[in-house]
Amino acid sequence: MYQNRPVLTLGIETSCDETGVALYDGRLLAHAVYSQVAMHEAYGGVVPELASRDHIRRLVPLAREVFRTARKNISDLQAIGYTEGPGLAGALLVGASFAHGLAASLAIPAIGIHHLEGHLLSPLLGARPPAFPFIALLVSGGHTQLMRVEGLGRYALLGETQDDAAGEAFDKTAKLLGLGYPGGPALSRLAESGAPGRYRLPRPLLGKASRAGELDFSFSGLKTAVATLVRNEPSARPADIARAFVDAVVDVLAAKCVTALEQAGLTRLVLAGGVAANAQLRETLGKMAGAKGFDLFYPEAELCTDNGAMIAFAAALRLQQRNLPRQRGFGVKPRWDLPAG
């Protein structure tokens, strides 16, 4: 559907604490991801210098693994996509340096890809890809945004978080409950055994009378509400608190998605980013899709977190459509807003 001439593309993702490598040629041939979670757990968060060093150690072995799995040779490559930003500067430089060095040796293009564009387009890798245009909820540890996606490189920001991203709020709340790092997945699992409705937490920026900021998000106050609940109810079951928190976040995200669809007059919703793997969010949006008549799309769970497959796909799609970013020398963009088109 998106490729009329297969282009063997290597994708490299090193924006934070996961090293992702993949091969794509109109279909995903192979991909591998190495997570640094165990290394950073002792510090309670990502240590940038350690992340960069580990990318150096893992990148070449992972590349060899995907070539072996796909039964391809490096000489077969026709393009390389890499995450140019946003992310940790040192980590990005590892992937960018590898991509440009290999591309120069093979005389093929190295294509810098926006990390968020990779996430936005990742559902197109599925067996049932959404057609353009669609509304996308991009929700992860660092971003919570609603976008209107008209096509490749044609993105309009509809709303975003004014403070903490949803994933960040998950991790901070997990820490309040003593769940360690990274706490988001553990918090979601704990919430499954919690009693629904035992506690009710605020739904920030939901039901505002004013239309200004109607599609924006705010989660820092929700985290504060959890801290207050923990302090005032020392005998409360952590599972019940976790359930109240997850229900509040999911209610806000789902309601804003429906509002965005109604305002845009669209019936396709894409869920992308690390938090897109959250079971409660998928279940709630699935039920709302059936009730309100819109279609819901999301990538496979393994492609929700940072991965090379989404970068390879985005690079191949840009190459196919001759929609390549302007090359202004070799570098990375640790801070980089998603360009609108």
N, C-alpha and C positions, 0 to 999 in steps of 0.2 A: 504493500500500500504506500509506503513512504520511500522505498528504494526501487528504482527501475534498472539500476546497474549496481550490483554488489560492490562495495568498497570495503576491503578488509581494514578495519580501524581498531587501533589499540586505544583503550581508555585508561587513564590514570587519575586516581583520586587520592590526594594527600592533604586535604584541607585542615584536618584536626588530628584525631587519635585513631583513625582507621585507614589502613593502606588498602586501596582497592584497585584491582587490575582486571581488565576484561577485553575480549575480542568479539567484534561484531562485524558481520558482512551482509546485512539485510535480515539477519537473525542472530540471536545471542549464541555464540559458539562455546564460550567458556568464561567464567568469571571467578575470582577468588578475593576474599577479604580477610585481612588480619586485624583483629581488634587489640588495642593496647590497654583495655580496661584493667586487667590484672596488674599491670605495671603502675598505673596512676592511682589505683585504689588506695594505696598506702598514704597518698598525699591528699586524698579527699577531693581531687580535681585534676584537670589536665595540666601537666608541667610542660610548657612549650619546648624547652630545650631537649627534654627527654623524648618528646613526641617526634621532633625532627630527626634525632639520632636513630630512633627506631624505624622511621620510614626509610632511612638509608640502608639499614640492615635488611629490611623485608622486601623492598621493591624489586630487586633483581630476581630473588628466588620466586616471588609470586608471578613475575612476568614469565619466567621459565615454565612455571606450572601451567599457566593458561595456554601457552603455546603448545606444550606437550598434550594437554587435554584436548585442545582443538585440532591437534595434528597439523599444525601449521609451522612454517619457518619464519624467522624474522625477515628474511628476504622477500616474503610474500606481502609484507605490509605495504599499504598504500597511503595511510594517514595515521596520525596520532592525535588524540584529543587529551587534554589535561586540564585539571582545575586551576584556573588562573586566579580565582578569588571568589568570594571573600573567604577568610580563614586566618590561620596562624602564619605569619610571614615565613618563618623558617621551614615549616612543614610544606607550605606551598612551593617554596624554592626547590625542595628536593624533587618533587614531581615535575616541576617546570624544567629544571636542569636536565633531568633524565630524558624528558620528552624532546627537548630541543637538540640535545646531543645525539640521540638516536635518529631523530628526523634528519639532521644534517648529514649523518653518515650514510643514510639511505636516499637522500635527495627527495624527500617526501614532505608534505606540509605538517607542521605542528600547530594545532588549533586550540587556542585558549578558550575555555568554556566557563561560564558563570555557574558556580555551584548550585544556585537556586534554580537556574534554567534546567540543569540536569534533573533536579527533583520534579520540577513542573512537567517535564516531558516523560518521566519514567513510566507513567501508566500506559503510554503508547507502545511500550515493549510487551504488553500483555496480549493474550489471545483475543481480547475484545477491546481494542483501542478506542478511545473516544474520538469523535469528530470535532473539529473546530467549528465554532467557538465554544468555549466552556468556562465555567467558574471554577477556580482552583483554590482550595484551602491548603496553604503550605504551612505545616505546623511541625516544629522541631525544637531542639534545645535552645537554638539561637534566634529562631524566627517564628512569628505567627502573623500570617498575611493572607488576605483575600485578594485574588487577582482575577481579572478578566483576561482570558487568553484567546486571541483572535487567530494566532498562527505563530510560526517560528519567529522569534524576535519581536512579536507584537503583543506586549503585555501592558496592562493598565492596573495600577494599584488602587484597590477599592477601600481597603482598610488594613490597619496593622496594629500591633501592640504598642501601647504608650509607655510601657515599662518592661516587666518580665515577659519573656515568651512562655508559652504554655509548658514546653518541655523543661524550661528553667524552673518554673513554679513546681512542677512535679518533683524535680531533684531536690529543691529546697525543702519542700514539704516532707519528702522521704527522710531527709536529714533530721527534721524536727521529730520524726517518729522513730529515729534510731535505726534506719534501714541501710545506712552506709551509702557508698558510691559505686556505680551510678544508681540512684534510687528510683528513677522513673518506672522501669519495668517491675521492680520489686513492689512498688506502691500499687501498681495496677493489679498485680497478682493478689496482694493482701486485700484490696478492695473487693475482690470477688467473694470473699467470705464475710464481708461486713453486712450489717443489717441496713437495708435501704430505709431512709427516712428517720433513722435514729437521731441524727443531727442534721440540721440544715444550715449550710453556709451561704454567704451572699453570692449573687450572680452579677459580677461587675459589668457596668455599662449595658445591661440588658433592660429593655423596656424604657429607655430614655424618652422623655416627651419630645425633646428636640431631635431633628433629623441630622443635625451636625454631629459628626463622629459616630453615626449609627452603626457603622461597620467596623469600628475600631475595637480594640481589646485592651483589657487591663487585668493583670493577675497578681500584682504585688500585694494588693489589699486582701486578696483571698488567702495568700500565704500568711499574712498577719492575723487573719481571722482564725486560721488553724492554730497558730501559736497561742492565741488567746484561749481557744478551746482546750488545748493541751494543758495550759496553766490553770484554768478554772475547773477543769474536770479531770483531776489526776487519776480517777478510777476508770475513765473511759477506755473502752477497748480500741486499740490502734486500728483494728480492721474496720470498725464503725466510722472512725475519723477518716480513714483512707477512702471509704465508700462515699462519705459526704463530700470530700474534696473532689474525687473523680466525677461524681454526679454533677457537681457545680461546673467544673471545667467543660464537660461534655455538653451540658445544657447550653452554655454560652456559645461554644463553637458551632453546635448544630443550629441554634436559632439564627446566628449571624449568616450561616450558609444559606438557609432558606430565604432570609431577607435579601441577600445578594442575588440569588436566582430570580426572585420575584421582581426586584428592581431592574434587572437586566433583561428580563423576559426570556431567559434561557432555561433549558431543562436537562443540562448535563453538568454534573458536579464531579470534580476530580479531587481526591484526597491524596496528599503527598507529604513526604518528610518523615522523620523518625517516629513522631507521635501518630502517624497514619497507621502504624501497626497496632495501635491500642485497640483491644477487642471491644471495650465498652463504646468507644467512639464509632467504630465500624457498625456495631449492632444498632446503636441509636440512629445513625444516619441511614442505615438500611431500612429500618422501620419507617422513618420519615419519608424516604424515597417512595416506598410503597403507598403511603397514605396521601402524599402530595403529588405524585405522578412525575417525579424526575428520576433520571438515571444516575447511578453512583458508580464511579470508577476509582480504583486504587491499584497500585502495583502489588506484586507478590511481597509477602512480609520481608523476605531477604533483600528486596530491592528498596525498602523504605529507608533503611539506614544509609549512610554514605557508602557509595560503591562505584566501581569503575564502569559498570555496565551503562549507567545513565550518562556518564561522560562520553563513552564511546558512541552511544546512540546519538547524543546531541551533536557531536562532532561530525558523524557520518551524515546526519540530516542536513547540517549546514553546508557540508561539502557538496552534497547532492543538489541542493537548491542554490548553490553558489552564493550563499548568504554567509560569507566569512567575515569575522570581525577584523577591523583594521589592525595591522601589525605595526606597533610603534616600538620595536626593539624587544629585547628579551627582559621580562620582568614579571612581577606578580602584583596583585591588588588585594591586600589584606582587608581593606574596606572598599566596598564596591556595591553601589545600588544597582539593582537589576534594570538594565536599559529598557525604556519603553519604546514602542514602535507604532 
